[in-house]
């Protein structure tokens, strides 16, 4: 995905969680309007980041725990966000990620039912 995006976007950055340059890359993405794309794994993007320059979040990998995905997505929904944010999840049919997606959906439905039951 990184190769495909880097050939199409004017400017992009990729910051693994272990990268010593991650903070500098985040700063550049936040302040340089020519930076169009910032690639992160769920693990790298899930903690300690503020990405209010983002207007879209595209999740390419799924996680067993829906809270991990929500936490990573919330990096774009921080104090200071002044634009609408769209979230997209890329899921192919008949793949492992599709099975994970189905399990995540079932977990969310179960959590919603439990919350409704507790409110009664």
VEXLO-912057 format. One line per 8 residues: number of its first residue (from 0); their letters; for each residue x, y, z of C-alpha. Coordinates in nm, 4 decimals. Example, Ala and Ser with C-alpha at 12.3 -4.5 7.8 and 13.67 -1.06 7.14 Angstrom:
BEGIN
0 = AS = 1.2300,-0.4500,0.7800 ~ 1.3670,-0.1060,0.7140 .
REM end
This chain:
BEGIN
0 = XXXXXXXX = 0.0000,0.0000,0.0000 ~ 0.2830,0.2419,0.0844 ~ 0.4343,0.2029,-0.2622 ~ 0.1010,0.2552,-0.4363 ~ 0.0200,0.5667,-0.2354 ~ 0.3657,0.7194,-0.2702 ~ 0.3373,0.7051,-0.6503 ~ -0.0002,0.8849,-0.6449 .
8 = XXXXXXXX = 0.0281,1.1388,-0.3627 ~ 0.2412,1.4510,-0.3897 ~ 0.3895,1.3816,-0.0503 ~ 0.3485,1.1031,0.2015 ~ 0.5100,0.9709,0.5181 ~ 0.5190,0.6324,0.6821 ~ 0.5918,0.6118,1.0544 ~ 0.6337,0.2743,1.2221 .
16 = XXXXXXXX = 0.5727,0.2754,1.5982 ~ 0.9430,0.2192,1.6648 ~ 1.0643,0.4991,1.4376 ~ 1.2800,0.7611,1.6061 ~ 1.1584,1.0016,1.3371 ~ 0.7883,0.9490,1.4131 ~ 0.7433,1.2756,1.6065 ~ 0.9108,1.4780,1.3303 .
24 = XXXXXXXX = 0.6957,1.3089,1.0656 ~ 0.3778,1.3790,1.2641 ~ 0.4817,1.7428,1.3076 ~ 0.5426,1.7748,0.9334 ~ 0.2057,1.6156,0.8501 ~ 0.0254,1.8467,1.0913 ~ 0.1866,2.1672,0.9646 ~ 0.2864,2.1156,0.6003 .
32 = XXXXXXXX = -0.0179,2.1297,0.3718 ~ 0.1760,1.9526,0.0950 ~ 0.1765,1.6371,0.3111 ~ -0.1247,1.4486,0.1793 ~ -0.0878,1.1013,0.3278 ~ 0.0367,0.9652,0.6582 ~ 0.0608,0.5862,0.6826 ~ 0.0416,0.4163,1.0205 .
40 = XXXXXXXX = -0.0341,0.0713,1.1463 ~ -0.3111,0.0418,1.4045 ~ -0.0462,-0.0200,1.6678 ~ 0.1645,0.2810,1.5676 ~ -0.1370,0.5072,1.5215 ~ -0.3270,0.4049,1.8292 ~ -0.1417,0.5940,2.0983 ~ 0.0097,0.9316,2.1643 .
48 = XXXXXXXX = -0.0741,1.1017,1.8365 ~ -0.2754,1.4044,1.7363 ~ -0.3531,1.4040,1.3641 ~ -0.6060,1.6842,1.3263 ~ -0.4699,1.7664,0.9794 ~ -0.6341,1.4444,0.8593 ~ -0.9716,1.4583,0.6891 ~ -0.9843,1.0868,0.6070 .
56 = XXXXXXXX = -0.8863,0.7743,0.7947 ~ -0.8448,0.4581,0.5891 ~ -0.8049,0.1376,0.7869 ~ -0.6408,-0.1400,0.5905 ~ -0.5762,-0.3846,0.8741 ~ -0.8326,-0.5115,1.1233 ~ -0.7835,-0.5773,1.4928 ~ -0.9632,-0.8313,1.7092 .
64 = XXXXXXXX = -1.0638,-0.5662,1.9583 ~ -1.2926,-0.2934,1.8196 ~ -1.1699,-0.0529,2.0890 ~ -0.8173,-0.0653,1.9404 ~ -0.9521,0.0422,1.6014 ~ -1.1679,0.3128,1.7558 ~ -0.8727,0.4447,1.9542 ~ -0.6557,0.4644,1.6409 .
72 = XXXXXXXX = -0.9335,0.6355,1.4432 ~ -0.9796,0.8860,1.7241 ~ -0.6308,1.0268,1.6538 ~ -0.8001,1.2363,1.3829 ~ -1.0915,1.3346,1.6116 ~ -0.8881,1.5376,1.8601 ~ -0.9381,1.8803,2.0138 ~ -0.8518,2.1252,1.7394 .
80 = XXXXXXXX = -1.0075,1.9249,1.4556 ~ -1.1823,2.1776,1.2318 ~ -1.2973,1.9581,0.9450 ~ -1.5228,1.6596,0.8962 ~ -1.3412,1.3272,0.9140 ~ -1.4411,1.0290,0.7017 ~ -1.3438,0.6773,0.8064 ~ -1.3069,0.4013,0.5475 .
88 = XXXXXXXX = -1.2265,0.0361,0.6088 ~ -1.0809,-0.1681,0.3236 ~ -1.2148,-0.5229,0.3446 ~ -1.1998,-0.7787,0.0649 ~ -1.4496,-1.0614,0.0395 ~ -1.3409,-1.4137,0.1336 ~ -1.0350,-1.3021,0.3320 ~ -0.9154,-1.3387,0.6877 .
96 = XXXXXXXX = -0.9839,-0.9672,0.7399 ~ -1.3455,-1.0236,0.6352 ~ -1.3809,-1.2892,0.9054 ~ -1.2289,-1.0526,1.1610 ~ -1.4659,-0.7796,1.0410 ~ -1.7651,-1.0092,1.0931 ~ -1.6452,-1.0919,1.4463 ~ -1.5940,-0.7229,1.5251 .
104 = XXXXXXXX = -1.9460,-0.6435,1.4017 ~ -2.0862,-0.9231,1.6202 ~ -1.8954,-0.7890,1.9228 ~ -2.0306,-0.4379,1.8619 ~ -2.3879,-0.5667,1.8336 ~ -2.3487,-0.7671,2.1533 ~ -2.2073,-0.4645,2.3363 ~ -2.4982,-0.2488,2.2171 .
112 = XXXXXXXX = -2.7511,-0.5102,2.3343 ~ -2.5787,-0.5360,2.6716 ~ -2.5848,-0.1579,2.7094 ~ -2.9567,-0.1447,2.6245 ~ -3.0296,-0.4250,2.8699 ~ -2.8420,-0.2418,3.1461 ~ -3.0433,0.0758,3.0838 ~ -3.3730,-0.1001,3.1534 .
REM end
